[in-house]
Amino acid sequence: MAINSGARFYTIMMCFGLIVLAGCGNFLKPEIGAVAHKESRIALVDGDTAKGIWQTGDLHVTYALAQKGEIFTLTGKIFFNRSITDSFPIITKLFFYLSYLDDAGKVIETVDISPVIPTFGSIPESLPLKFSGVRPPGSKTFVFHYYGGVRASSRGEGDQWDVYHFPFN
């Protein structure tokens, strides 16, 4: 059975797309044992609720942490800075992660805590963060990291801008 040129082209493009996505996945998730920058680490709480604000040049996060038994809970909101939203009001993607670290700042585990975003929609005033799971044994701190894209127009015209924070050596 012969494969027509359209199907062959589609197959090649799908393979290429998977290779590109695999590369992005490796960028987004640090290897186990990677060391996080000291200034990016946030202390984990045992039993108490802790609140804080974390920020980069692109966005800031208000968050609350709590631990009840083995369950670790994070709630919060992501806010893009006006310097982004005034020029690039359309969000195209956002991958947001939390990496648990040991007492030396080495990655133990990374979890995807990305909020659901509208495809090529306007950047909302805030994006919700909500995660609950079992905290890995030996975790003492964590870091946030992200990769996303924004653009000037929803019609695919105009400038695009990548936003990211990857606090690892």
C-alpha positions in Angstrom: 0.0 0.0 0.0 1.5 3.3 -1.0 1.3 6.4 1.2 0.3 9.5 -0.6 2.5 12.6 -0.3 0.0 14.5 2.0 0.0 11.6 4.5 3.8 11.4 4.4 4.2 15.1 5.0 1.7 14.9 7.9 3.6 12.0 9.4 7.0 13.8 9.1 5.5 17.0 10.7 4.0 15.1 13.6 7.4 13.4 14.3 9.2 16.8 14.1 6.6 18.3 16.5 7.1 15.5 19.0 10.9 16.0 18.9 10.4 19.7 19.5 8.0 19.1 22.4 10.3 16.5 23.9 13.1 19.1 23.9 10.8 21.7 25.6 9.8 19.1 28.2 13.5 18.6 29.1 14.0 22.4 29.5 10.9 22.7 31.7 11.8 20.0 34.1 15.2 20.0 35.7 17.0 16.7 36.2 16.8 15.1 39.6 19.8 16.4 41.5 20.0 19.8 39.7 20.8 22.6 42.1 18.5 25.5 42.4 19.7 29.0 42.9 19.7 29.9 46.6 17.8 33.2 46.2 14.9 31.3 44.5 14.3 28.8 47.2 11.1 29.0 49.4 11.0 27.2 52.7 8.4 24.4 53.2 6.2 24.5 56.3 5.5 21.6 58.7 1.9 21.9 59.9 1.5 25.7 59.8 0.1 27.8 57.0 2.6 30.2 55.4 1.7 32.9 52.9 4.0 34.8 50.6 4.6 36.6 47.3 7.1 35.4 44.7 8.0 37.5 41.8 10.1 37.8 38.6 10.3 40.4 35.9 7.3 38.8 34.1 4.8 37.9 36.8 4.2 37.6 40.5 2.5 34.9 42.5 0.6 35.2 45.8 0.5 31.9 47.6 -0.5 30.0 50.7 1.1 26.8 51.8 -0.2 24.3 54.3 0.6 20.8 55.4 -1.9 18.5 57.1 -0.6 15.0 57.8 1.2 13.9 54.6 -0.7 16.2 52.3 0.9 19.4 51.1 -1.4 22.1 49.7 -0.5 25.1 47.7 -3.1 27.7 46.7 -2.6 31.1 45.0 -2.9 33.3 42.0 -0.5 34.2 39.2 -0.5 37.9 38.0 1.3 39.0 34.9 3.1 42.3 35.3 1.7 45.3 33.4 4.9 45.6 31.4 3.8 42.3 29.8 0.0 42.8 29.5 0.2 46.3 28.1 2.3 45.2 25.1 1.4 41.5 24.8 -2.2 41.1 26.1 -2.8 37.6 24.5 -1.5 34.5 26.3 -0.5 31.5 24.0 0.9 29.1 26.6 2.0 28.8 30.2 3.8 25.9 31.8 4.2 26.4 35.5 6.1 24.0 37.8 7.1 23.4 41.4 10.3 21.6 42.2 10.8 20.1 45.6 14.4 20.4 46.9 16.4 18.7 49.6 18.4 20.6 52.3 21.3 21.1 49.8 18.9 22.7 47.2 18.9 19.7 44.9 15.8 18.7 43.0 14.0 15.7 44.4 10.8 15.9 42.3 9.1 18.3 39.9 5.4 18.6 39.5 3.3 20.4 36.9 1.0 23.0 38.6 0.1 24.8 35.4 -3.2 26.7 35.5 -5.7 26.1 32.7 -5.5 29.0 30.3 -7.8 29.9 27.3 -6.1 29.2 24.0 -5.0 32.5 22.5 -7.2 34.4 24.9 -6.6 37.6 26.7 -4.4 37.4 29.8 -6.9 37.3 32.6 -6.5 39.5 35.7 -5.2 36.5 37.5 -4.7 32.7 36.9 -5.5 30.4 39.8 -2.9 28.0 41.3 -4.1 25.0 43.2 -2.1 21.9 44.0 -2.4 19.2 46.6 -0.2 16.1 47.0 2.2 14.2 49.1 5.4 16.0 49.9 8.4 13.9 49.0 10.5 12.7 51.9 13.5 14.9 52.6 12.1 18.0 50.9 12.9 21.2 52.8 12.4 23.9 50.2 10.9 24.4 46.7 11.2 26.7 43.7 8.7 27.8 41.1 9.7 27.9 37.4 7.8 28.5 34.2 7.9 28.9 30.5 5.2 30.7 28.5 4.3 32.8 25.5 2.4 36.0 24.9 1.6 37.9 21.8 0.4 41.3 20.7 -2.6 40.2 18.7 -5.1 37.3 18.8 -5.1 37.0 14.9 -1.5 35.7 14.9 -0.2 39.1 13.7 2.4 41.2 15.5 5.1 40.5 18.0 5.4 37.5 20.2 7.3 37.3 23.5 8.5 34.3 25.6 8.4 34.5 29.3 10.4 32.2 31.5 12.2 31.6 34.8 14.5 28.6 35.2 16.4 29.0 38.5 18.9 26.1 38.2 22.7 25.9 37.6 
